[in-house]
């Protein structure tokens, strides 16, 4: 994987954020109900899940 691939994946992950918000919110709500996490931790889980999902989608789109 070259630096050009990383730049393309990073650029493609910006539009993928639109599709990644719902899974992030879903995981945050699930953890809040199941494990009674605090609101601060819930927000962190939502952000991390959204970013991970966006980068995963853009990587799959780029290489397949």
KEKE-3310 file (N, C-alpha, C; in steps of 0.2 Angstrom, whole numbers, plus 5000, padded with zeros to 4 digits):
npx = (5004:5003:5007:4999:4988:4983:4980:4969:4960:4958:4952:4940:4934:4928:4915:4909:4907:4894:4886:4890:4886:4874:4877:4887:4879:4870:4878:4883:4871:4868:4878:4876:4864:4866:4878:4878:4885:4893:4888:4899:4908:4900:4899:4912:4913:4904:4910:4922:4918:4911:4921:4930:4921:4919:4932:4934:4924:4928:4940:4937:4929:4939:4949:4942)
npy = (4994:5011:5028:5035:5027:5028:5042:5042:5034:5041:5052:5047:5043:5053:5056:5044:5045:5049:5038:5031:5036:5031:5017:5020:5027:5017:5007:5015:5017:5004:5000:5009:5005:4991:4990:5001:5013:5029:5046:5053:5043:5036:5045:5045:5032:5032:5041:5035:5022:5027:5033:5022:5014:5021:5022:5009:5006:5014:5008:4995:4999:5005:4994:4983)
npz = (5000:4995:4998:4991:4990:5003:5004:4995:5001:5013:5007:5002:5013:5019:5012:5016:5030:5031:5029:5040:5052:5058:5062:5072:5081:5085:5091:5102:5109:5112:5120:5130:5135:5138:5146:5154:5152:5154:5148:5143:5139:5130:5120:5115:5111:5100:5091:5088:5083:5072:5064:5062:5055:5044:5038:5036:5026:5015:5013:5009:4997:4989:4987:4982)
capx = (5000:5007:5005:4993:4982:4981:4977:4963:4956:4956:4947:4934:4931:4924:4908:4907:4904:4886:4883:4893:4884:4869:4880:4890:4874:4867:4883:4883:4865:4868:4882:4873:4858:4868:4883:4877:4891:4892:4887:4905:4911:4895:4901:4918:4912:4901:4915:4927:4914:4909:4927:4932:4916:4920:4938:4933:4920:4932:4945:4934:4928:4945:4952:4937)
capy = (5000:5017:5034:5037:5023:5031:5048:5041:5031:5046:5057:5043:5042:5059:5055:5038:5047:5050:5031:5028:5039:5027:5012:5023:5029:5011:5004:5019:5016:4997:4999:5012:5000:4984:4991:5007:5017:5036:5049:5055:5037:5034:5049:5043:5026:5034:5044:5030:5018:5031:5034:5015:5011:5025:5020:5002:5006:5017:5004:4990:5002:5006:4988:4978)
capz = (5000:4995:5001:4986:4992:5009:5002:4991:5006:5017:5004:5001:5020:5021:5011:5020:5036:5030:5030:5046:5058:5061:5066:5078:5086:5087:5095:5108:5112:5114:5126:5136:5138:5141:5151:5158:5152:5155:5142:5140:5136:5125:5114:5113:5107:5094:5087:5086:5079:5066:5060:5060:5050:5037:5035:5033:5020:5010:5011:5005:4991:4985:4985:4979)
cpx = (5004:5004:4999:4987:4979:4977:4970:4958:4953:4951:4940:4931:4927:4916:4905:4905:4897:4883:4886:4890:4879:4872:4884:4885:4871:4872:4883:4877:4865:4872:4880:4868:4861:4873:4883:4883:4889:4891:4894:4908:4906:4897:4907:4917:4908:4906:4920:4924:4913:4916:4930:4927:4917:4926:4937:4929:4924:4937:4943:4932:4934:4949:4948:4933)
cpy = (5006:5022:5037:5034:5026:5038:5047:5038:5036:5051:5053:5042:5047:5058:5049:5040:5048:5043:5028:5031:5034:5021:5014:5024:5022:5007:5008:5017:5009:4997:5003:5008:4994:4985:4997:5012:5025:5040:5051:5049:5035:5039:5047:5036:5027:5037:5039:5025:5021:5031:5027:5013:5015:5023:5013:5002:5009:5012:4998:4993:5003:4999:4983:4982)
cpz = (5000:4998:4997:4988:4998:5008:4999:4997:5011:5014:5003:5008:5022:5019:5014:5027:5036:5032:5037:5053:5062:5065:5072:5083:5089:5092:5102:5112:5115:5120:5132:5139:5142:5147:5155:5158:5152:5148:5139:5136:5130:5118:5111:5108:5100:5089:5084:5081:5072:5061:5058:5054:5043:5034:5032:5027:5014:5008:5007:4998:4986:4983:4982:4974)
residu = (UNK:UNK:UNK:UNK:UNK:UNK:UNK:UNK:UNK:UNK:UNK:UNK:UNK:UNK:UNK:UNK:UNK:UNK:UNK:UNK:UNK:UNK:UNK:UNK:UNK:UNK:UNK:UNK:UNK:UNK:UNK:UNK:UNK:UNK:UNK:UNK:UNK:UNK:UNK:UNK:UNK:UNK:UNK:UNK:UNK:UNK:UNK:UNK:UNK:UNK:UNK:UNK:UNK:UNK:UNK:UNK:UNK:UNK:UNK:UNK:UNK:UNK:UNK:UNK)
# end
